[in-house]
């Protein structure tokens, strides 16, 4: 009896044990991946997960996103660790719907879901360096016109990405970071110094990438674009820029890439009258002579009234430059430098060279007019019958300037009003047998024809 009971007990225990195991195994093989941390879940749930992934991916491959989404949502919710593709495809589909959606409330909800997809991808697959960058770029792409706090959030994502990725930070992250930084500065969320630090960090990363890349053109273009964006608005004052850049130059005074950054930033931030700009330009020209570095030195020399030095470096710029429009700017620099030295004929000739290379530019004619207006004494010395005829020919050039270039019309009109007051009188012209409207040939080095008109 006891054995039987024992057997029964044993039997009952055995049966119970089997039932327990079955129950346990049933629970195990019916769990979802999101519940037990497995890739696909177990039992029927794992089969459902694989089925949903297979179905949504097939629809998504054909861009049938409306059909794909119900299956994708189940996979995203029930087996989030099954495949990284769930997140890659999810981002693709939600961006598609965000860009099509017109209802702002619906669009906002879609953007929120997109951000959640990025967060969940980080939770299950790490790679925060890359994913935070993509998340920041997309947040600022889709919420750039929304509340400023979204810009702050996007900026933080991008900073997190750059801090983690370092020299592997993507170009899209760097470009978007600078734009966000500028926007935040304009809204008083960060100061100008922070924008400058962000800019320098981005440029250092790009310089590192350029140095190691076999395909440099896109990176160089991106660097120029970021610099243009940074310097296109008065974000940082010279007081902020100069000390930081000065320290940067002292650390490596002849590093070409560093010097290019320093001179570009100072020039576009209207700090080119600083001693640092002059030193950096000279070091850059010594290390890597170029038309641009020569022009930088020439500009600084001109500002310091060192006109002979300016002429020297403008000539170097002309020699090194192949672009005709840039060369025209250097010729005008030569014209202005000679004008300051009272070399009137040379100044006129260089201004004409500038105009011939860019015949839609009125500034060369404005300068020639001023040169002629100040050449009355040259005509006196040459015993010209009517030295005041210099004002006739000067005004002719001002008129010509606004005819070829509407951008200089205001300045040209001011000069016309100023110098027409100094026309010769009829009495002066009488002794030279000149009547109003007569053609008059001015001699000396000017050697041009004009028409007589009086006060």
Helices and strands as residue ranges (DSSP letters): H 2-28, H 33-36, H 43-61, H 65-78, H 85-100, H 104-125, H 128-143, H 148-165, G 166-168, H 171-186, H 192-212, H 217-231, H 238-251, H 256-268, H 275-287, H 291-303, H 307-320, H 324-340, H 344-357, H 363-373, H 376-381, H 389-404, G 406-408, H 409-419, G 420-422, H 426-430, E 439-442, E 448-451
